Amino acid sequence: MKKIFTLLVLALATVSIEAKSLVFTLENGSLVYYQLGGDTNPVMLFKEGKVCVNTDAYEISEIKKFYISDEDDPNAIGELKEEVVPHFKANTFSMKAPTSAETSVYDVNGIEMKAEVSKRDGFVNIDLAKLKKGVYLIRVGDTSFKVQKR
């Protein structure tokens, strides 16, 4: 088992610059994204039956699969298509989604936070400017994203 994880870590380390996110699909259906190619890339470790990414830890049994999303081949990432990959820039979280999609923002303690949401032209935009620095869980429809506001 350790050899398999070591190979996966090596594979992650050799990902081309084209890759943009490390994506975890959890058993509960949630998707968790870690941005690649920015100022700091996520550090992924395997220890004591857990997968640790930066300061987050997941039980191995919690993870259904993980992969690198690749801008050049959106079909290589299975059910997740290029158009639903979110963007987080200048305190605004944005993704393509139906305007009927319910949206919510939670802090790390599970408390729902108030954030301005605008929906137009097939995109959902969430303004996080008024929130403090920290980690937030954003739900758009039935998909979850974790973002870190610095």
VEXKOLVEX-728424 format. One record per residue (C-alpha): residue in one letter; x, y, z; residue number from 1. Coordinates in Angstrom, 3 decimals, always signed. Last residue first. Layout:
BEGIN
{aa a	xx X	yy Y	zz Z	i NUM}
...
// end
This chain:
BEGIN
{aa r	xx -5.513	yy +35.026	zz +2.440	i 150}
{aa k	xx -8.861	yy +33.449	zz +1.654	i 149}
{aa q	xx -8.600	yy +29.682	zz +1.423	i 148}
{aa v	xx -11.154	yy +27.884	zz -0.677	i 147}
{aa k	xx -12.875	yy +24.528	zz -0.261	i 146}
{aa f	xx -15.390	yy +23.544	zz -2.880	i 145}
{aa s	xx -18.619	yy +21.598	zz -2.581	i 144}
{aa t	xx -20.907	yy +20.341	zz -5.358	i 143}
{aa d	xx -24.637	yy +19.563	zz -5.036	i 142}
{aa g	xx -25.789	yy +23.020	zz -6.100	i 141}
{aa v	xx -22.962	yy +25.426	zz -5.361	i 140}
{aa r	xx -21.539	yy +24.801	zz -1.912	i 139}
{aa i	xx -18.569	yy +26.824	zz -0.701	i 138}
{aa l	xx -16.506	yy +25.624	zz +2.246	i 137}
{aa y	xx -14.316	yy +28.345	zz +3.705	i 136}
{aa v	xx -10.745	yy +28.545	zz +4.993	i 135}
{aa g	xx -9.456	yy +31.737	zz +6.541	i 134}
{aa k	xx -8.998	yy +35.469	zz +6.168	i 133}
{aa k	xx -12.072	yy +37.360	zz +7.323	i 132}
{aa l	xx -15.180	yy +37.715	zz +5.160	i 131}
{aa k	xx -16.257	yy +41.009	zz +3.576	i 130}
{aa a	xx -14.379	yy +40.354	zz +0.316	i 129}
{aa l	xx -15.914	yy +36.889	zz -0.195	i 128}
{aa d	xx -17.979	yy +37.861	zz -3.245	i 127}
{aa i	xx -19.680	yy +34.797	zz -4.725	i 126}
{aa n	xx -20.188	yy +34.629	zz -8.486	i 125}
{aa v	xx -22.449	yy +32.006	zz -10.084	i 124}
{aa f	xx -22.211	yy +31.853	zz -13.859	i 123}
{aa g	xx -24.752	yy +30.977	zz -16.575	i 122}
{aa d	xx -24.977	yy +34.542	zz -17.889	i 121}
{aa r	xx -25.954	yy +35.813	zz -14.459	i 120}
{aa k	xx -26.009	yy +34.807	zz -10.815	i 119}
{aa s	xx -24.750	yy +37.115	zz -8.094	i 118}
{aa v	xx -24.043	yy +36.053	zz -4.528	i 117}
{aa e	xx -22.954	yy +38.429	zz -1.779	i 116}
{aa a	xx -21.635	yy +36.561	zz +1.250	i 115}
{aa k	xx -23.192	yy +35.806	zz +4.627	i 114}
{aa m	xx -21.555	yy +32.926	zz +6.453	i 113}
{aa e	xx -23.066	yy +29.591	zz +7.442	i 112}
{aa i	xx -21.349	yy +28.136	zz +10.490	i 111}
{aa g	xx -19.746	yy +24.751	zz +9.855	i 110}
{aa n	xx -16.772	yy +25.381	zz +12.148	i 109}
{aa v	xx -14.414	yy +25.758	zz +9.172	i 108}
{aa d	xx -16.571	yy +28.613	zz +7.823	i 107}
{aa y	xx -19.549	yy +27.971	zz +5.579	i 106}
{aa v	xx -20.664	yy +29.576	zz +2.290	i 105}
{aa s	xx -23.940	yy +28.777	zz +0.546	i 104}
{aa t	xx -25.298	yy +28.523	zz -2.971	i 103}
{aa e	xx -28.461	yy +26.964	zz -4.371	i 102}
{aa a	xx -28.293	yy +26.352	zz -8.112	i 101}
{aa s	xx -31.234	yy +27.947	zz -9.973	i 100}
{aa t	xx -28.885	yy +30.237	zz -11.921	i 99}
{aa p	xx -27.367	yy +27.109	zz -13.431	i 98}
{aa a	xx -23.629	yy +26.799	zz -12.871	i 97}
{aa k	xx -20.383	yy +28.029	zz -14.398	i 96}
{aa m	xx -18.043	yy +29.016	zz -11.614	i 95}
{aa s	xx -16.815	yy +32.065	zz -9.744	i 94}
{aa f	xx -15.349	yy +32.713	zz -6.301	i 93}
{aa t	xx -14.463	yy +36.368	zz -5.842	i 92}
{aa n	xx -11.927	yy +37.648	zz -3.289	i 91}
{aa a	xx -9.534	yy +38.830	zz -6.054	i 90}
{aa k	xx -9.476	yy +35.452	zz -7.771	i 89}
{aa f	xx -11.060	yy +32.081	zz -7.107	i 88}
{aa h	xx -12.022	yy +30.146	zz -10.231	i 87}
{aa p	xx -14.189	yy +27.050	zz -10.273	i 86}
{aa v	xx -13.946	yy +24.036	zz -12.586	i 85}
{aa v	xx -17.486	yy +23.554	zz -13.892	i 84}
{aa e	xx -16.707	yy +24.374	zz -17.530	i 83}
{aa e	xx -13.845	yy +21.901	zz -17.784	i 82}
{aa k	xx -16.038	yy +18.892	zz -17.092	i 81}
{aa l	xx -16.046	yy +16.763	zz -13.969	i 80}
{aa e	xx -17.488	yy +13.328	zz -14.757	i 79}
{aa g	xx -14.187	yy +11.851	zz -15.817	i 78}
{aa i	xx -11.029	yy +13.894	zz -15.413	i 77}
{aa a	xx -9.437	yy +12.927	zz -18.722	i 76}
{aa n	xx -12.350	yy +14.506	zz -20.600	i 75}
{aa p	xx -11.019	yy +17.991	zz -19.756	i 74}
{aa d	xx -7.816	yy +17.318	zz -21.736	i 73}
{aa d	xx -5.614	yy +20.420	zz -22.153	i 72}
{aa e	xx -6.715	yy +22.081	zz -18.886	i 71}
{aa d	xx -5.728	yy +19.075	zz -16.819	i 70}
{aa s	xx -7.421	yy +18.261	zz -13.547	i 69}
{aa i	xx -5.094	yy +16.232	zz -11.340	i 68}
{aa y	xx -6.663	yy +13.247	zz -9.651	i 67}
{aa f	xx -8.129	yy +11.926	zz -6.451	i 66}
{aa k	xx -10.510	yy +9.074	zz -5.801	i 65}
{aa k	xx -13.149	yy +7.838	zz -3.329	i 64}
{aa i	xx -11.429	yy +9.401	zz -0.359	i 63}
{aa e	xx -13.039	yy +8.987	zz +3.070	i 62}
{aa s	xx -11.481	yy +5.500	zz +3.596	i 61}
{aa i	xx -8.021	yy +7.075	zz +3.407	i 60}
{aa e	xx -8.970	yy +9.271	zz +6.345	i 59}
{aa y	xx -8.538	yy +12.892	zz +5.299	i 58}
{aa a	xx -6.246	yy +15.502	zz +6.831	i 57}
{aa d	xx -6.085	yy +19.214	zz +5.990	i 56}
{aa t	xx -3.135	yy +21.415	zz +7.016	i 55}
{aa n	xx -1.330	yy +21.195	zz +3.644	i 54}
{aa v	xx -2.795	yy +18.061	zz +2.118	i 53}
{aa c	xx -2.662	yy +15.101	zz +4.484	i 52}
{aa v	xx -3.842	yy +11.646	zz +3.431	i 51}
{aa k	xx -4.418	yy +9.503	zz +6.479	i 50}
{aa g	xx -3.664	yy +5.940	zz +7.503	i 49}
{aa e	xx -0.857	yy +7.007	zz +9.858	i 48}
{aa k	xx +0.895	yy +9.144	zz +7.271	i 47}
{aa f	xx +0.539	yy +9.985	zz +3.588	i 46}
{aa l	xx +1.683	yy +13.459	zz +2.593	i 45}
{aa m	xx +0.501	yy +16.009	zz +0.014	i 44}
{aa v	xx +1.969	yy +19.512	zz -0.089	i 43}
{aa p	xx -0.219	yy +21.972	zz -1.988	i 42}
{aa n	xx +1.486	yy +24.409	zz -4.373	i 41}
{aa t	xx +2.537	yy +27.910	zz -3.391	i 40}
{aa d	xx +2.730	yy +30.918	zz -5.704	i 39}
{aa g	xx +0.283	yy +29.332	zz -8.097	i 38}
{aa g	xx +0.738	yy +26.310	zz -10.348	i 37}
{aa l	xx -1.720	yy +24.061	zz -8.587	i 36}
{aa q	xx -4.907	yy +25.028	zz -6.724	i 35}
{aa y	xx -6.275	yy +22.450	zz -4.291	i 34}
{aa y	xx -9.870	yy +21.398	zz -4.933	i 33}
{aa v	xx -12.257	yy +19.351	zz -2.788	i 32}
{aa l	xx -15.239	yy +17.603	zz -4.373	i 31}
{aa s	xx -18.022	yy +16.302	zz -2.173	i 30}
{aa g	xx -19.803	yy +13.060	zz -3.076	i 29}
{aa n	xx -19.940	yy +11.629	zz +0.472	i 28}
{aa e	xx -17.134	yy +9.199	zz -0.452	i 27}
{aa l	xx -14.859	yy +12.142	zz -1.233	i 26}
{aa t	xx -13.697	yy +13.135	zz -4.706	i 25}
{aa f	xx -10.353	yy +14.897	zz -4.278	i 24}
{aa v	xx -9.059	yy +17.272	zz -6.947	i 23}
{aa l	xx -5.507	yy +18.581	zz -7.382	i 22}
{aa s	xx -5.983	yy +21.589	zz -9.594	i 21}
{aa k	xx -4.418	yy +23.483	zz -12.507	i 20}
{aa a	xx -2.321	yy +21.147	zz -14.545	i 19}
{aa e	xx -0.509	yy +22.772	zz -17.514	i 18}
{aa i	xx +2.717	yy +23.080	zz -15.492	i 17}
{aa s	xx +3.214	yy +19.358	zz -15.990	i 16}
{aa v	xx +2.692	yy +16.892	zz -13.178	i 15}
{aa t	xx +5.943	yy +15.320	zz -12.004	i 14}
{aa a	xx +5.348	yy +15.783	zz -8.273	i 13}
{aa l	xx +1.861	yy +14.318	zz -8.533	i 12}
{aa a	xx +3.244	yy +11.178	zz -10.150	i 11}
{aa l	xx +5.854	yy +10.905	zz -7.405	i 10}
{aa v	xx +3.113	yy +11.172	zz -4.793	i 9}
{aa l	xx +1.102	yy +8.505	zz -6.599	i 8}
{aa l	xx +4.121	yy +6.202	zz -6.742	i 7}
{aa t	xx +4.675	yy +6.664	zz -3.006	i 6}
{aa f	xx +1.001	yy +5.933	zz -2.421	i 5}
{aa i	xx +1.277	yy +2.663	zz -4.325	i 4}
{aa k	xx +4.461	yy +1.706	zz -2.496	i 3}
{aa k	xx +2.814	yy +2.413	zz +0.863	i 2}
{aa m	xx +0.000	yy +0.000	zz +0.000	i 1}
// end
